[in-house]
Each structure stands twice: as C-alpha cells, then as structure tokens.
C-alpha cells in the first residue's frame, strides 16, 4: 500500500466515525426531573437515577437498560472521607519560605473600567448563548413550588411570578411549606454543541490575549500569595 492510499483510508475512517458520532448525538434526548417530597429522580434515555429511602438504607438507584446499581449515601460519604483523610496523612515536605516581593495585586474593578468594551462584548455573547440554548430546549412541562418563612415575601413572590406562568410552565410559591420541582424537556445535543462551538470561536481572543499578557505577572503574584 502506498502512502496516499493509507492517508485516504485514514481520512475515510475518520469521516465514517465522525458521521456515526454526529448522527448519534443528533438523536433528541428526553430528561425528566422530579423532586416531589423526599423522592428525587432524573430520567434519561435508557435509564434513570433515583434517590430512594428503604428502611435505614438511603442511596441512589442507577438503572441503565437492563442493569441496576445501588450506591448508599454511607458508601459515598466513607469514600469521600477516605479521599481527604488519606491526602492529609501524606507527609508534607517543608516548603522553603518564598520571598515576598510586595508586588501590588491586580485591581479587578480598575481592569474592568479599562477593558469595559471587551468585558461587555464577552457578557453579551454569553447572554446570547444562554438565550439560544434555552430556545433549543423544548420544555414539555415545568412545574414547581416553594415556601418562604415570611408570608409577606411569599405573597410578593407569587405576585411577581404569576404573570410569567404559562400552560406548560408554572413555578409559584405556596403557603403550606411544600417544596417540589418537576420538568420534562427535550434537547438535541448537536445543537448545543454547535452553539457552544460558535460562541468559543467568536470570542475576541485577540483582546483576551492582550489583557492576559499585560496582567499575567500580577495574576502569578496573586497565585503565589494565595499558596
């Protein structure tokens, strides 16, 4: 086989794999979240994650296709505790004292005033990205309720949120000390991936690099002071 035929074969393989992954991520995903009472569950295609309480056992039940796993909260806490405790037990070598050059720290407020246009451009792009992602998500229904200790603020929240309620979206406070949130949404991963890729590509990288180059010494001095 010649080099050109090998390169052609690799290119075709990459194209086939890319098309398979793209078609896979183009399948709409349905996510259901339910937090009614003490039950918490998140359903996704082919499985579900549910928080259950059976007797003295509390934990997460993970179901994927035909398999099921149960992870108790005690096991999670023990593993996390072991992780931190084992890290503390390791002998720490004495670090030599670093000389403090008394460099002035970076003033973020001053930096924002100097580069206001750059920061505003990034914030506007981020706001547009969030709006586009929300538009790409199809909400079948979204209901929820919460309760505040002060009835005055409860009624105030109801007056503010009630006008925004729709036939499929309703999140309002209640006066019965109830808390729940239920939703059923559809999204296509490729749309979200394309939106995020466009956001990253369109960022003002030249201005970001310029700001980083001008202030990298101050940021590094702040990192040394925090250690």
KEVO-92465 format. One record per residue (C-alpha): residue number from 1; x, y, z. Coordinates in pm, 1 decimal, decimal comma. Example, Ala and Ser with C-alpha at 12.3 -4.5 7.8 and 13.67 -1.06 7.14 Angstrom:
<rs>
R   seq         xx         yy         zz
R     1     1230,0     -450,0      780,0
R     2     1367,0     -106,0      714,0
</rs>
This chain:
<rs>
R   seq         xx         yy         zz
R     1        0,0        0,0        0,0
R     2      123,4      344,2      -89,5
R     3      125,6      642,0      146,5
R     4     -155,6      811,7      -45,2
R     5     -382,4      506,5      -13,8
R     6     -310,1      483,9      362,5
R     7     -392,5      852,1      408,9
R     8     -711,5      810,6      205,7
R     9     -809,8      509,1      416,6
R    10     -748,6      703,7      741,0
R    11     -946,2     1000,5      609,0
R    12    -1244,0      782,2      513,9
R    13    -1230,9      610,5      854,8
R    14    -1234,2      945,3     1034,1
R    15    -1526,4     1064,5      820,0
R    16    -1726,2      748,6      891,3
R    17    -1661,0      769,7     1266,3
R    18    -1748,4     1140,6     1268,4
R    19    -2075,1     1078,8     1082,0
R    20    -2167,0      796,8     1323,9
R    21    -2097,8     1013,3     1629,6
R    22    -2279,6     1309,5     1474,5
R    23    -2587,4     1101,1     1395,8
R    24    -2579,0      955,3     1748,1
R    25    -2566,5     1298,7     1912,1
R    26    -2840,8     1422,4     1677,2
R    27    -3093,1     1195,5     1848,8
R    28    -3323,9     1402,5     2075,2
R    29    -3267,8     1340,9     2445,3
R    30    -3554,2     1346,3     2691,5
R    31    -3476,1     1444,3     3051,5
R    32    -3728,4     1418,0     3333,3
R    33    -3661,8     1560,6     3678,8
R    34    -3889,0     1501,1     3975,7
R    35    -3827,7     1624,8     4332,0
R    36    -4168,7     1563,2     4485,0
R    37    -4150,0     1514,9     4860,7
R    38    -3840,0     1314,4     4953,9
R    39    -3818,6     1147,1     4613,1
R    40    -3562,6     1269,8     4363,3
R    41    -3528,5     1119,3     4018,6
R    42    -3365,7     1206,4     3687,5
R    43    -3477,0     1004,4     3385,3
R    44    -3277,8      991,3     3063,0
R    45    -3287,2      769,7     2750,2
R    46    -3227,4      411,5     2855,7
R    47    -3205,8      468,5     3227,5
R    48    -3281,3      661,1     3542,4
R    49    -3109,8      790,2     3855,8
R    50    -3333,9      785,0     4162,9
R    51    -3275,7      870,8     4528,1
R    52    -3454,3      614,1     4742,5
R    53    -3513,8      557,2     5111,5
R    54    -3591,4      196,6     5209,4
R    55    -3586,6      146,0     5585,1
R    56    -3248,5      251,2     5720,4
R    57    -3088,3      244,3     5375,7
R    58    -3059,9      567,4     5182,4
R    59    -2890,7      594,9     4848,9
R    60    -2903,3      627,7     4474,4
R    61    -3052,0      367,5     4244,6
R    62    -2895,5      380,4     3898,4
R    63    -3073,3      195,8     3618,9
R    64    -2922,8      165,4     3271,4
R    65    -3112,9      -51,4     3024,3
R    66    -3139,6     -390,7     3199,1
R    67    -2878,6     -334,3     3471,8
R    68    -2928,4     -175,6     3813,1
R    69    -2685,7      -48,8     4073,9
R    70    -2749,1       78,7     4424,7
R    71    -2498,4      312,9     4591,5
R    72    -2573,8      402,3     4951,7
R    73    -2506,2      751,8     5078,3
R    74    -2294,6      596,4     5355,0
R    75    -2057,3      445,1     5096,6
R    76    -2029,5      779,7     4920,0
R    77    -1951,1      961,5     5245,1
R    78    -1695,7      697,6     5350,0
R    79    -1515,2      710,7     5014,3
R    80    -1506,9     1091,3     5015,3
R    81    -1381,7     1094,9     5375,1
R    82    -1107,4      842,3     5294,1
R    83    -1000,1     1054,8     4999,7
R    84     -949,4     1364,1     5214,6
R    85     -805,2     1179,6     5513,9
R    86     -550,4      989,5     5302,0
R    87     -444,3     1318,2     5148,5
R    88     -384,8     1467,9     5492,3
R    89     -189,3     1164,9     5616,3
R    90       72,8     1203,4     5347,7
R    91      390,9     1357,2     5481,9
R    92      423,5     1706,5     5354,0
R    93      772,9     1823,4     5281,4
R    94      871,1     2150,8     5437,4
R    95      841,0     2416,1     5175,3
R    96     1108,3     2684,2     5168,5
R    97      983,0     3025,9     5256,4
R    98      916,6     3228,1     4947,6
R    99     1045,9     3577,3     4929,7
R   100      767,5     3829,9     4911,8
R   101      836,9     4098,9     4661,0
R   102      538,7     4304,0     4781,7
R   103      402,5     4324,5     4429,2
R   104       69,1     4503,8     4408,6
R   105     -224,3     4272,9     4349,6
R   106     -448,2     4309,6     4048,6
R   107     -739,7     4550,8     4081,2
R   108    -1028,8     4381,5     3900,7
R   109    -1254,1     4688,9     3920,4
R   110     -986,1     4902,1     3757,5
R   111     -926,6     4631,9     3497,2
R   112    -1299,7     4622,8     3417,1
R   113    -1308,5     5002,6     3375,8
R   114    -1007,0     4990,7     3143,9
R   115    -1139,4     4698,8     2936,7
R   116    -1512,0     4767,2     2968,0
R   117    -1577,9     4720,2     2597,9
R   118    -1405,9     4379,8     2596,1
R   119    -1591,6     4254,3     2904,1
R   120    -1925,2     4383,2     2772,1
R   121    -1866,4     4203,6     2441,8
R   122    -1799,6     3875,0     2624,8
R   123    -2104,5     3920,1     2850,2
R   124    -2329,7     3996,2     2552,8
R   125    -2203,7     3687,1     2370,5
R   126    -2262,0     3474,4     2681,2
R   127    -2615,1     3613,9     2720,8
R   128    -2694,0     3537,0     2355,7
R   129    -2555,5     3184,5     2401,0
R   130    -2780,9     3118,3     2701,7
R   131    -3084,4     3250,6     2514,0
R   132    -3008,8     3031,0     2211,7
R   133    -2959,4     2723,9     2431,8
R   134    -3291,4     2790,8     2604,0
R   135    -3458,9     2827,8     2264,1
R   136    -3302,7     2498,7     2152,3
R   137    -3455,4     2319,9     2452,4
R   138    -3818,0     2215,6     2417,1
R   139    -3998,9     2224,9     2750,7
R   140    -4293,0     1987,2     2763,4
R   141    -4385,0     2099,8     3113,9
R   142    -4216,2     2261,6     3412,7
R   143    -4392,6     2290,6     3745,4
R   144    -4257,0     2378,8     4085,5
R   145    -4343,4     2535,1     4415,2
R   146    -4162,7     2664,0     4721,5
R   147    -4247,1     2827,6     5050,9
R   148    -4079,1     3114,0     5238,1
R   149    -4092,1     3167,6     5611,2
R   150    -4241,0     3515,2     5584,8
R   151    -4594,0     3513,6     5433,1
R   152    -4541,3     3869,3     5310,1
R   153    -4249,0     3769,1     5086,7
R   154    -4437,7     3456,7     4985,0
R   155    -4724,3     3667,5     4853,5
R   156    -4480,8     3910,8     4693,6
R   157    -4307,2     3626,3     4505,9
R   158    -4647,0     3497,2     4394,2
R   159    -4740,8     3840,4     4255,5
R   160    -4408,3     3859,2     4066,4
R   161    -4404,1     3504,1     3926,8
R   162    -4773,8     3453,4     3849,5
R   163    -4775,5     3672,6     3533,4
R   164    -4492,8     3461,8     3385,6
R   165    -4681,6     3133,2     3421,9
R   166    -4789,4     2957,9     3102,9
R   167    -4990,4     2645,5     3026,6
R   168    -4675,4     2432,0     3048,7
R   169    -4462,3     2642,4     3287,1
R   170    -4579,5     2717,8     3638,2
R   171    -4346,2     2797,1     3929,4
R   172    -4519,3     2975,7     4217,5
R   173    -4484,7     2981,4     4597,6
R   174    -4729,3     2818,3     4836,3
R   175    -4832,1     2872,3     5197,9
R   176    -4823,9     2503,8     5300,9
R   177    -4446,0     2461,2     5337,3
R   178    -4420,7     2238,6     5027,4
R   179    -4118,6     2211,6     4800,3
R   180    -4111,7     2031,8     4466,6
R   181    -3990,5     2068,5     4110,5
R   182    -4091,2     1860,3     3807,0
R   183    -3990,9     1905,4     3447,3
R   184    -3979,6     1717,9     3118,4
R   185    -3753,1     1861,4     2848,9
R   186    -3621,8     1759,6     2507,3
R   187    -3291,2     1867,6     2357,8
R   188    -3067,8     1772,6     2067,2
R   189    -2701,3     1759,8     2179,3
R   190    -2561,9     1861,3     1838,8
R   191    -2747,5     2193,0     1852,5
R   192    -2597,9     2273,5     2191,0
R   193    -2250,5     2164,4     2072,0
R   194    -2273,0     2387,1     1762,7
R   195    -2390,7     2685,7     1967,3
R   196    -2106,7     2646,2     2217,2
R   197    -1851,4     2598,2     1936,9
R   198    -1973,0     2915,9     1763,3
R   199    -1953,7     3103,8     2095,6
R   200    -1593,8     2991,5     2156,7
R   201    -1482,6     3070,3     1800,3
R   202    -1641,8     3417,7     1800,9
R   203    -1483,6     3527,3     2129,4
R   204    -1247,1     3828,9     2098,4
R   205     -937,9     3617,3     2151,3
R   206     -700,6     3893,8     2044,2
R   207     -828,3     4124,1     2320,1
R   208     -833,4     3841,7     2575,8
R   209     -471,9     3753,2     2496,1
R   210     -369,1     4118,0     2518,4
R   211     -527,6     4156,7     2864,1
R   212     -370,4     3830,4     2981,9
R   213      -25,6     3932,8     2852,4
R   214      -42,9     4272,1     3022,8
R   215     -158,0     4133,0     3360,9
R   216       -6,4     3783,5     3378,1
R   217      268,0     3895,2     3618,1
R   218       12,8     4035,1     3863,2
R   219     -202,4     3719,6     3835,6
R   220      101,6     3499,1     3903,5
R   221      193,9     3710,8     4206,5
R   222     -164,2     3672,4     4337,6
R   223     -134,6     3294,4     4294,6
R   224      190,3     3290,0     4493,1
R   225       33,2     3494,4     4772,3
R   226     -260,8     3251,0     4795,5
R   227      -35,3     2945,8     4840,6
</rs>
